[in-house]
Amino acid sequence: MIATTWVTVLRGTRTDLYGDISNVPAEAGTDAQTHIPASLIEGSRSSRTPGSGTPRVVRYTVCRLPAGTQVTEEDQIRDDRTGRIYSITAVTQPAAIGITPELRLDLTLVN
């Protein structure tokens, strides 16, 4: 993996000055969950709707993280370089012989 940015894992919720729950998660509590080297790749695909044949462009983002990073589908990822926040739709770790491959995250842009 060639890192293109640094990311922070966001987990849970936090409260604002008035005690209201914010929908922006807080940083995960451990140092291992902040400033993680990552590869973020954005792409797009074109597809057509079956009924009308209208072309649609579907954008997607894939993230690669080092093996052993504690991340789940309930977490969010913040790109420390751009400030963008992504929700995680899938976490997979491909099978390999003799090594532990990096994690693959399918992401959706939140902001």
Disulfide bonds with the S-S distance in Angstrom:
none
